[in-house]
Amino acid sequence: PALDVLRLADGLGTAEETILFDTWGAHWRRAAPGSDPAASIALLRPVYALYGAVVYDQFLANTEPSEHPYYAFGFAQCLTAARLHAEGRIG
């Protein structure tokens, strides 16, 4: 479920993301008392970013080489995000 909510949060601003995570977390805590949805999100952020890198890589593998310059930045962005999340430099 944490991967799903991270996907839903793509493109949201900080305020909207906070509302989404708080609402989702409240539902999860009701369904699983004692759980820690916020910790799940924090732990999975780097994994989600790495998953994004894999998706980009697969996309590029199925794209004409002449198109790669237009899309290749996404792979690097995902890897950078994974590193920053793992280091705790971004939330």
N, CA, C and O atoms as a GROMACS GRO file, in nm:
protein
  364
    1PRO      N    1   0.080  -0.122   0.000
    1PRO     CA    2   0.000   0.000   0.000
    1PRO      C    3   0.084   0.128   0.000
    1PRO      O    4   0.043   0.229  -0.057
    2ALA      N    5   0.201   0.125   0.063
    2ALA     CA    6   0.284   0.245   0.066
    2ALA      C    7   0.335   0.280  -0.073
    2ALA      O    8   0.345   0.398  -0.108
    3LEU      N    9   0.367   0.181  -0.154
    3LEU     CA   10   0.409   0.209  -0.291
    3LEU      C   11   0.294   0.272  -0.370
    3LEU      O   12   0.316   0.361  -0.452
    4ASP      N   13   0.174   0.225  -0.344
    4ASP     CA   14   0.057   0.280  -0.415
    4ASP      C   15   0.036   0.427  -0.379
    4ASP      O   16   0.010   0.508  -0.467
    5VAL      N   17   0.047   0.461  -0.251
    5VAL     CA   18   0.024   0.600  -0.212
    5VAL      C   19   0.138   0.689  -0.261
    5VAL      O   20   0.115   0.807  -0.291
    6LEU      N   21   0.258   0.635  -0.269
    6LEU     CA   22   0.368   0.714  -0.327
    6LEU      C   23   0.340   0.745  -0.474
    6LEU      O   24   0.368   0.855  -0.520
    7ARG      N   25   0.284   0.650  -0.545
    7ARG     CA   26   0.248   0.673  -0.685
    7ARG      C   27   0.139   0.780  -0.695
    7ARG      O   28   0.145   0.867  -0.782
    8LEU      N   29   0.042   0.773  -0.607
    8LEU     CA   30  -0.065   0.873  -0.607
    8LEU      C   31  -0.011   1.013  -0.579
    8LEU      O   32  -0.067   1.112  -0.626
    9ALA      N   33   0.097   1.020  -0.503
    9ALA     CA   34   0.153   1.150  -0.463
    9ALA      C   35   0.240   1.213  -0.572
    9ALA      O   36   0.274   1.330  -0.562
   10ASP      N   37   0.276   1.137  -0.674
   10ASP     CA   38   0.359   1.193  -0.782
   10ASP      C   39   0.298   1.321  -0.836
   10ASP      O   40   0.181   1.324  -0.875
   11GLY      N   41   0.377   1.426  -0.838
   11GLY     CA   42   0.333   1.551  -0.897
   11GLY      C   43   0.256   1.643  -0.802
   11GLY      O   44   0.225   1.756  -0.838
   12LEU      N   45   0.226   1.596  -0.682
   12LEU     CA   46   0.156   1.681  -0.586
   12LEU      C   47   0.253   1.777  -0.520
   12LEU      O   48   0.372   1.748  -0.507
   13GLY      N   49   0.202   1.890  -0.478
   13GLY     CA   50   0.280   1.982  -0.398
   13GLY      C   51   0.291   1.930  -0.256
   13GLY      O   52   0.224   1.833  -0.219
   14THR      N   53   0.373   1.994  -0.176
   14THR     CA   54   0.397   1.950  -0.040
   14THR      C   55   0.269   1.947   0.043
   14THR      O   56   0.244   1.851   0.117
   15ALA      N   57   0.188   2.050   0.033
   15ALA     CA   58   0.064   2.056   0.112
   15ALA      C   59  -0.032   1.944   0.073
   15ALA      O   60  -0.090   1.879   0.160
   16GLU      N   61  -0.047   1.922  -0.058
   16GLU     CA   62  -0.138   1.817  -0.103
   16GLU      C   63  -0.085   1.678  -0.066
   16GLU      O   64  -0.162   1.590  -0.029
   17GLU      N   65   0.046   1.660  -0.077
   17GLU     CA   66   0.106   1.533  -0.040
   17GLU      C   67   0.084   1.504   0.109
   17GLU      O   68   0.053   1.391   0.147
   18THR      N   69   0.099   1.605   0.191
   18THR     CA   70   0.078   1.589   0.335
   18THR      C   71  -0.065   1.547   0.365
   18THR      O   72  -0.088   1.458   0.446
   19ILE      N   73  -0.160   1.611   0.300
   19ILE     CA   74  -0.301   1.574   0.319
   19ILE      C   75  -0.325   1.430   0.276
   19ILE      O   76  -0.390   1.353   0.347
   20LEU      N   77  -0.272   1.393   0.161
   20LEU     CA   78  -0.288   1.256   0.111
   20LEU      C   79  -0.229   1.155   0.209
   20LEU      O   80  -0.296   1.059   0.248
   21PHE      N   81  -0.104   1.177   0.251
   21PHE     CA   82  -0.038   1.082   0.340
   21PHE      C   83  -0.107   1.075   0.476
   21PHE      O   84  -0.120   0.967   0.533
   22ASP      N   85  -0.150   1.190   0.527
   22ASP     CA   86  -0.218   1.189   0.658
   22ASP      C   87  -0.351   1.115   0.651
   22ASP      O   88  -0.383   1.036   0.740
   23THR      N   89  -0.428   1.139   0.546
   23THR     CA   90  -0.557   1.072   0.530
   23THR      C   91  -0.539   0.923   0.509
   23THR      O   92  -0.606   0.842   0.573
   24TRP      N   93  -0.448   0.887   0.420
   24TRP     CA   94  -0.419   0.746   0.393
   24TRP      C   95  -0.367   0.677   0.518
   24TRP      O   96  -0.408   0.566   0.550
   25GLY      N   97  -0.276   0.744   0.589
   25GLY     CA   98  -0.219   0.687   0.711
   25GLY      C   99  -0.324   0.664   0.819
   25GLY      O  100  -0.319   0.563   0.890
   26ALA      N  101  -0.419   0.755   0.830
   26ALA     CA  102  -0.526   0.738   0.930
   26ALA      C  103  -0.610   0.615   0.898
   26ALA      O  104  -0.647   0.540   0.988
   27HIS      N  105  -0.639   0.594   0.769
   27HIS     CA  106  -0.714   0.474   0.729
   27HIS      C  107  -0.635   0.348   0.758
   27HIS      O  108  -0.690   0.249   0.806
   28TRP      N  109  -0.506   0.350   0.729
   28TRP     CA  110  -0.422   0.233   0.752
   28TRP      C  111  -0.414   0.202   0.902
   28TRP      O  112  -0.423   0.086   0.942
   29ARG      N  113  -0.396   0.306   0.984
   29ARG     CA  114  -0.387   0.283   1.130
   29ARG      C  115  -0.518   0.227   1.186
   29ARG      O  116  -0.515   0.148   1.280
   30ARG      N  117  -0.631   0.267   1.130
   30ARG     CA  118  -0.759   0.210   1.174
   30ARG      C  119  -0.767   0.062   1.136
   30ARG      O  120  -0.817  -0.020   1.213
   31ALA      N  121  -0.719   0.029   1.018
   31ALA     CA  122  -0.723  -0.110   0.970
   31ALA      C  123  -0.618  -0.196   1.038
   31ALA      O  124  -0.639  -0.316   1.057
   32ALA      N  125  -0.505  -0.136   1.075
   32ALA     CA  126  -0.394  -0.212   1.136
   32ALA      C  127  -0.340  -0.132   1.254
   32ALA      O  128  -0.235  -0.067   1.244
   33PRO      N  129  -0.412  -0.136   1.368
   33PRO     CA  130  -0.366  -0.062   1.485
   33PRO      C  131  -0.222  -0.099   1.522
   33PRO      O  132  -0.182  -0.215   1.516
   34GLY      N  133  -0.148   0.003   1.560
   34GLY     CA  134  -0.009  -0.018   1.595
   34GLY      C  135   0.086  -0.008   1.477
   34GLY      O  136   0.208  -0.012   1.496
   35SER      N  137   0.033   0.005   1.357
   35SER     CA  138   0.119   0.017   1.239
   35SER      C  139   0.176   0.159   1.230
   35SER      O  140   0.129   0.250   1.299
   36ASP      N  141   0.275   0.176   1.147
   36ASP     CA  142   0.339   0.306   1.130
   36ASP      C  143   0.348   0.340   0.981
   36ASP      O  144   0.452   0.321   0.919
   37PRO      N  145   0.238   0.390   0.926
   37PRO     CA  146   0.236   0.420   0.782
   37PRO      C  147   0.343   0.521   0.740
   37PRO      O  148   0.400   0.509   0.632
   38ALA      N  149   0.370   0.618   0.824
   38ALA     CA  150   0.471   0.719   0.789
   38ALA      C  151   0.608   0.655   0.773
   38ALA      O  152   0.684   0.691   0.683
   39ALA      N  153   0.641   0.561   0.860
   39ALA     CA  154   0.770   0.491   0.850
   39ALA      C  155   0.774   0.408   0.722
   39ALA      O  156   0.879   0.398   0.658
   40SER      N  157   0.662   0.348   0.685
   40SER     CA  158   0.657   0.270   0.561
   40SER      C  159   0.685   0.357   0.440
   40SER      O  160   0.758   0.318   0.349
   41ILE      N  161   0.626   0.476   0.440
   41ILE     CA  162   0.649   0.568   0.330
   41ILE      C  163   0.797   0.607   0.325
   41ILE      O  164   0.859   0.605   0.219
   42ALA      N  165   0.852   0.642   0.439
   42ALA     CA  166   0.992   0.684   0.444
   42ALA      C  167   1.085   0.574   0.397
   42ALA      O  168   1.180   0.600   0.323
   43LEU      N  169   1.059   0.450   0.438
   43LEU     CA  170   1.144   0.338   0.399
   43LEU      C  171   1.133   0.306   0.250
   43LEU      O  172   1.231   0.264   0.188
   44LEU      N  173   1.014   0.325   0.194
   44LEU     CA  174   0.993   0.287   0.055
   44LEU      C  175   1.021   0.396  -0.047
   44LEU      O  176   1.024   0.369  -0.167
   45ARG      N  177   1.042   0.518  -0.003
   45ARG     CA  178   1.070   0.627  -0.099
   45ARG      C  179   1.190   0.594  -0.189
   45ARG      O  180   1.178   0.608  -0.310
   46PRO      N  181   1.304   0.550  -0.134
   46PRO     CA  182   1.415   0.516  -0.224
   46PRO      C  183   1.383   0.399  -0.315
   46PRO      O  184   1.424   0.397  -0.431
   47VAL      N  185   1.310   0.302  -0.264
   47VAL     CA  186   1.272   0.185  -0.345
   47VAL      C  187   1.181   0.230  -0.460
   47VAL      O  188   1.197   0.186  -0.573
   48TYR      N  189   1.087   0.318  -0.430
   48TYR     CA  190   0.996   0.369  -0.532
   48TYR      C  191   1.073   0.444  -0.641
   48TYR      O  192   1.044   0.430  -0.760
   49ALA      N  193   1.172   0.522  -0.600
   49ALA     CA  194   1.253   0.595  -0.698
   49ALA      C  195   1.334   0.498  -0.784
   49ALA      O  196   1.347   0.520  -0.905
   50LEU      N  197   1.386   0.391  -0.725
   50LEU     CA  198   1.459   0.291  -0.803
   50LEU      C  199   1.364   0.219  -0.900
   50LEU      O  200   1.402   0.189  -1.013
   51TYR      N  201   1.244   0.192  -0.855
   51TYR     CA  202   1.144   0.133  -0.943
   51TYR      C  203   1.120   0.225  -1.064
   51TYR      O  204   1.107   0.179  -1.177
   52GLY      N  205   1.114   0.355  -1.038
   52GLY     CA  206   1.098   0.451  -1.148
   52GLY      C  207   1.213   0.442  -1.247
   52GLY      O  208   1.192   0.453  -1.368
   53ALA      N  209   1.335   0.422  -1.196
   53ALA     CA  210   1.450   0.407  -1.285
   53ALA      C  211   1.436   0.283  -1.373
   53ALA      O  212   1.469   0.287  -1.491
   54VAL      N  213   1.386   0.175  -1.316
   54VAL     CA  214   1.365   0.052  -1.393
   54VAL      C  215   1.261   0.075  -1.502
   54VAL      O  216   1.278   0.031  -1.616
   55VAL      N  217   1.153   0.143  -1.467
   55VAL     CA  218   1.049   0.172  -1.567
   55VAL      C  219   1.105   0.257  -1.680
   55VAL      O  220   1.079   0.230  -1.798
   56TYR      N  221   1.183   0.360  -1.646
   56TYR     CA  222   1.245   0.442  -1.751
   56TYR      C  223   1.338   0.360  -1.838
   56TYR      O  224   1.338   0.374  -1.960
   57ASP      N  225   1.417   0.273  -1.774
   57ASP     CA  226   1.510   0.190  -1.850
   57ASP      C  227   1.434   0.101  -1.949
   57ASP      O  228   1.475   0.087  -2.064
   58GLN      N  229   1.323   0.043  -1.905
   58GLN     CA  230   1.243  -0.041  -1.993
   58GLN      C  231   1.180   0.041  -2.105
   58GLN      O  232   1.172  -0.003  -2.220
   59PHE      N  233   1.137   0.160  -2.071
   59PHE     CA  234   1.081   0.250  -2.171
   59PHE      C  235   1.185   0.282  -2.277
   59PHE      O  236   1.157   0.274  -2.397
   60LEU      N  237   1.305   0.319  -2.232
   60LEU     CA  238   1.412   0.353  -2.328
   60LEU      C  239   1.451   0.233  -2.413
   60LEU      O  240   1.483   0.248  -2.531
   61ALA      N  241   1.447   0.113  -2.355
   61ALA     CA  242   1.482  -0.008  -2.430
   61ALA      C  243   1.384  -0.032  -2.545
   61ALA      O  244   1.418  -0.099  -2.642
   62ASN      N  245   1.265   0.022  -2.533
   62ASN     CA  246   1.162   0.002  -2.635
   62ASN      C  247   1.135   0.129  -2.716
   62ASN      O  248   1.031   0.141  -2.781
   63THR      N  249   1.228   0.221  -2.712
   63THR     CA  250   1.216   0.347  -2.783
   63THR      C  251   1.327   0.358  -2.886
   63THR      O  252   1.438   0.309  -2.863
   64GLU      N  253   1.299   0.419  -2.996
   64GLU     CA  254   1.400   0.441  -3.099
   64GLU      C  255   1.519   0.516  -3.039
   64GLU      O  256   1.500   0.612  -2.965
   65PRO      N  257   1.640   0.475  -3.069
   65PRO     CA  258   1.759   0.543  -3.016
   65PRO      C  259   1.760   0.694  -3.042
   65PRO      O  260   1.811   0.771  -2.960
   66SER      N  261   1.703   0.735  -3.153
   66SER     CA  262   1.700   0.879  -3.183
   66SER      C  263   1.614   0.957  -3.084
   66SER      O  264   1.628   1.079  -3.071
   67GLU      N  265   1.526   0.888  -3.014
   67GLU     CA  266   1.438   0.951  -2.915
   67GLU      C  267   1.499   0.956  -2.776
   67GLU      O  268   1.451   1.029  -2.690
   68HIS      N  269   1.605   0.879  -2.751
   68HIS     CA  270   1.664   0.869  -2.618
   68HIS      C  271   1.702   1.003  -2.556
   68HIS      O  272   1.678   1.022  -2.437
   69PRO      N  273   1.759   1.097  -2.631
   69PRO     CA  274   1.796   1.224  -2.568
   69PRO      C  275   1.678   1.298  -2.505
   69PRO      O  276   1.696   1.377  -2.412
   70TYR      N  277   1.559   1.273  -2.554
   70TYR     CA  278   1.442   1.342  -2.502
   70TYR      C  279   1.392   1.282  -2.370
   70TYR      O  280   1.320   1.347  -2.295
   71TYR      N  281   1.430   1.158  -2.344
   71TYR     CA  282   1.376   1.087  -2.228
   71TYR      C  283   1.481   1.037  -2.130
   71TYR      O  284   1.446   1.001  -2.017
   72ALA      N  285   1.606   1.034  -2.169
   72ALA     CA  286   1.710   0.973  -2.086
   72ALA      C  287   1.726   1.043  -1.951
   72ALA      O  288   1.771   0.979  -1.855
   73PHE      N  289   1.692   1.170  -1.941
   73PHE     CA  290   1.706   1.242  -1.815
   73PHE      C  291   1.626   1.178  -1.702
   73PHE      O  292   1.665   1.187  -1.586
   74GLY      N  293   1.514   1.115  -1.735
   74GLY     CA  294   1.428   1.056  -1.632
   74GLY      C  295   1.497   0.947  -1.554
   74GLY      O  296   1.476   0.935  -1.433
   75PHE      N  297   1.578   0.866  -1.620
   75PHE     CA  298   1.651   0.759  -1.553
   75PHE      C  299   1.744   0.818  -1.448
   75PHE      O  300   1.745   0.774  -1.333
   76ALA      N  301   1.822   0.918  -1.488
   76ALA     CA  302   1.916   0.982  -1.396
   76ALA      C  303   1.842   1.051  -1.281
   76ALA      O  304   1.888   1.047  -1.167
   77GLN      N  305   1.729   1.114  -1.309
   77GLN     CA  306   1.652   1.179  -1.204
   77GLN      C  307   1.604   1.078  -1.100
   77GLN      O  308   1.607   1.106  -0.980
   78CYS      N  309   1.560   0.962  -1.146
   78CYS     CA  310   1.513   0.859  -1.054
   78CYS      C  311   1.627   0.809  -0.966
   78CYS      O  312   1.609   0.789  -0.846
   79LEU      N  313   1.743   0.788  -1.025
   79LEU     CA  314   1.858   0.742  -0.946
   79LEU      C  315   1.901   0.847  -0.845
   79LEU      O  316   1.935   0.813  -0.732
   80THR      N  317   1.900   0.972  -0.885
   80THR     CA  318   1.935   1.080  -0.792
   80THR      C  319   1.834   1.088  -0.678
   80THR      O  320   1.872   1.104  -0.562
   81ALA      N  321   1.707   1.077  -0.711
   81ALA     CA  322   1.603   1.080  -0.607
   81ALA      C  323   1.620   0.964  -0.509
   81ALA      O  324   1.605   0.982  -0.389
   82ALA      N  325   1.650   0.845  -0.561
   82ALA     CA  326   1.670   0.730  -0.473
   82ALA      C  327   1.785   0.756  -0.376
   82ALA      O  328   1.774   0.727  -0.257
   83ARG      N  329   1.895   0.812  -0.427
   83ARG     CA  330   2.010   0.841  -0.341
   83ARG      C  331   1.975   0.945  -0.236
   83ARG      O  332   2.008   0.928  -0.119
   84LEU      N  333   1.908   1.052  -0.276
   84LEU     CA  334   1.873   1.158  -0.182
   84LEU      C  335   1.775   1.110  -0.076
   84LEU      O  336   1.786   1.148   0.040
   85HIS      N  337   1.679   1.027  -0.116
   85HIS     CA  338   1.586   0.970  -0.018
   85HIS      C  339   1.659   0.880   0.079
   85HIS      O  340   1.637   0.887   0.200
   86ALA      N  341   1.748   0.795   0.027
   86ALA     CA  342   1.822   0.702   0.112
   86ALA      C  343   1.911   0.777   0.210
   86ALA      O  344   1.932   0.731   0.323
   87GLU      N  345   1.964   0.890   0.169
   87GLU     CA  346   2.049   0.971   0.256
   87GLU      C  347   1.968   1.060   0.350
   87GLU      O  348   2.025   1.124   0.438
   88GLY      N  349   1.837   1.063   0.331
   88GLY     CA  350   1.751   1.147   0.415
   88GLY      C  351   1.759   1.294   0.380
   88GLY      O  352   1.722   1.379   0.461
   89ARG      N  353   1.807   1.325   0.261
   89ARG     CA  354   1.822   1.465   0.221
   89ARG      C  355   1.695   1.522   0.162
   89ARG      O  356   1.679   1.644   0.156
   90ILE      N  357   1.603   1.435   0.119
   90ILE     CA  358   1.470   1.480   0.078
   90ILE      C  359   1.369   1.384   0.138
   90ILE      O  360   1.399   1.267   0.163
   91GLY      N  361   1.247   1.435   0.161
   91GLY     CA  362   1.144   1.356   0.227
   91GLY      C  363   1.072   1.274   0.134
   91GLY      O  364   0.982   1.200   0.175
   0.00000   0.00000   0.00000
